Amino acid sequence: MRAIRAQIANRSLTPGAKLPSIRSVAANIRVSKSTVVEAYDRLAAEGVIRSRPGSGFYSAAPLAPLSLAELAPRLDRAIDPFWVSRQSLEAGPAMLKPGCGWLPSEWMPEEDIRRALRNLARTTVHPKLTDYGTPLGLAPLRQFLSRRMAEQGFDAGPDQILLTESGTQAIDLVCRLLLQPGDAVLVDDPCYFNFLALLRAHQVKIVGVPYTPGGPDLERFEQALTEHRPRLYITNSGIHNPTGASLPATTAHKILKLAEAHDMIVVEDDIFADFEIEPAPRLAALDGLDRVVRIGSFSKTLSASFRCGYIAGRPDWIDKLTDLRIATGFASSPLSQDLVLNVVSSSTYRKYLETLRVRLSKARADTIRRLRALGIEPWIEPKAGMLVWCHLPDNLDAADVARRALNDNIVLAPGNVFSSSQSANSCMRFNVAQCTDDRIFATLRKGNATVRVRMRGSRERTKRWLMMTRRSAVSAGAVR
């Protein structure tokens, strides 16, 4: 009864929507049909649902005003590429989020941000507070990014950089420009789950290539190029999401040779670049922004609140992307861009990044040690960043563990949300910066034990069923 009321409150069940049949509910939650009948009858007596003889039960409650509707995260939603994001973004302050992909707010340079806001507020007349921005974005910030890219080994003039609202919007614009529905796109398996969600929104064919500690499996990569003729390959080369791996130079060179031979464009999402201690090879640097599009953002190291990302690419593509930027968002946000420029160009920002890398290294070592004590083994030990990709012990179902953790106000990231082939059932991604609370490891210990018991019970039931089947067959003379 509580579950149905919650679905009506959060608008999963709207007035007139048909409820699942008594038989299917009883089977799904493993209770007797009479229990479901009793629940439905009580709800009907309250006027929450109504019965239509011969047809079933339907929601009858009036739709709550949006401001009064239950806005808590839905615990019953499918575990798909939106699952971790929805649970994390909708969570209240009491929710622990080791499955999310960002730093805790107390780790961010909040004092630097406040100082930048005060600087803007002191200006008596400031067009950035009221006017539209230019289509390409704030010129001084593009010049700053151009200088940073030169330090990383490749040339991208300010006119080759387009500022966006976020890294996600940047990838969306590139997909709008370069893809048509039905095109094939290569992704790593596993990859960042929002790549999968975004590509499905563009109605393209997603082709996953197994990812190894040394980058994509090159044999399978070449095979996919020959078989599917993909238009794009989207990847992280610096710090890979979710595995934390870095791309070796030899693999990067081979990827670019294969991309050229098969006329494929590479989208390099470099959103974690500032976390690196020793920079890995960059596809954009090796390619010179010929068939590589470089994507970035300040959400991970600076702030996800004022949105700012960018695209670096060929001048002809940037020109077309600028038109798309106007068509879909009209103009950039000069206030957000000026805030970003104020912070990243300050003398304190580099010191903040240095301190952050050290802090992450310590958190990474501590988290890996505590996970190993629970039998949770890292796929690799990343050299930098906040992400660790792990195998659960005994092939435990990560989705089941994650669902149970929600009862303890903990959001985990089960492996299959990252996998196009759904082959990461017993894997899980952990954010070490969000793993400092003892309750997370207590819940993992409890959840792993509970899932083990359930799996053991399932195996015992299967064993008993097989024995019964065999005995029946023997008695029927089917087995001699």
Phi, psi and omega in degrees: 000318178298319182296318181291319177300319180296320180293326176290319181294320181267012172072019170288326175246110178266164180306129180093352180289141181278136177277156176301154181293157179302317181298315184290322178296316180300319180291319185291319183256006171060052172231170180286155179298327180296328177295317179293319178302316180298316180297315180296319180297319180294318179294323177294321179295329179278351181083010180284321176231170177220153182260138171244108184308131179081354183240322181131200182249145184226149176293134181237349184291141176296147181291125180294144173305145185304322182292339182255354183291156178290120185252011178292157179302141178282120181277347186259003184289157181297145176276092183233185181301345178269348193300307184296317181298313182296315181296321183286314184288329182271353186289148175278178183295339181281347184280131173272142189230062177292349179267352183281172185246029180222165181284154171298150183300327181288349176272347186276159184280066187296322180295321176297322180293316178298320179298318179295321177296319178296321178300318179292320184292334181289336182288124184295313178238117183225107182299337181293342179280343187227333189268163170292152173272173177284157182301319180286333182109172186304120185300315180299326178288323177294325176293320177299314180296322178299318179294320179296320179293326176297321176296332181270002171104013175213154184265128172215103179295161179305330179283353176260011182237127177245124177277141182232179178285336183190172173294324179296317177296325179299314180294322179299316179296318178297319178296320178298323182285319194254350185243150170238152176307135181096344176298153175266141178228130177275139171224159173287152176234101011275163176218175177302127189298332181287340170302315182295315181297316183293318180293324176295325177296331178273003174058045177252169178271120182267125180242114181270139176243127181305134180259136182242171177301342178256022180102191181296147175297109189294327178295313178291328178298310180294321178299318179294323178298316181292319186281321189251346181048060185291150177278322184227157165231122181250128184206168166250126180259330182287284174242110187286138176253117021255000194278338184079003181285162176242148185276122177291154182300319182298318179293320180300316179299316181293322177300315182293323177296317178294321178299318179293317182296330184250013176052051180247143178263142180249129174255114183257107179274111187248039189292339182259016187304320185289350178277344186292142173268310173246111185300134175280162176302144179248132178300321180297322180290318180291329184268337183073027179059040176271298176243012175251133174253127183258130182243142177209174182196163178251009186293326188279325185253345186241294179192136173268358184277309171265118194276130177199122174227186180202161173234133171241130183193189179300144182304321181292325177289320180298322179298315180290322178295327177296319176298318178296323178299319178293318183295326186257339181219359178067296183213166180279174181257099184294330180294311178299317183293323178291322175299314178301312181299317179302320184282308188289339179268000180280159181291338184278342185293317179297320178296321177300316180296319179298315179296321181297317180298318178296317181297320178293322179300317179294315180297323180295313179298316181296316182295315180299318179299315182288326177292318180298327177297339178262004182083010179267114190254126177297142176295314168218169171260103184300150179278340183200175175089186185252354190256138174227126181261125190231156170260131175281152181290153174058027181053039179298151179282109184296325179296320179294316178300318182294319179298317181293327180295332179299330178295338177258018179062044179229127178261118175253169183239091182292148192299324187290345174292342180262353191248120178291334180267359183057041183253012182246041186301324183255020179253161179206142177260134178241140174261110188295331179291338181258012185249032184268354183265130181300333182298331180298313183286329175295319179293319178299317179298314181293316182296318179298318180295318181296315181293323177299315180298316180297317180295320180297318178297320179296318179295321179295320179296319179297318180298316180296321180296318179296320179295319178296318180298318181295316179299320179297319180294320180297314182295334179274356180083012182282336179242128182267000000 
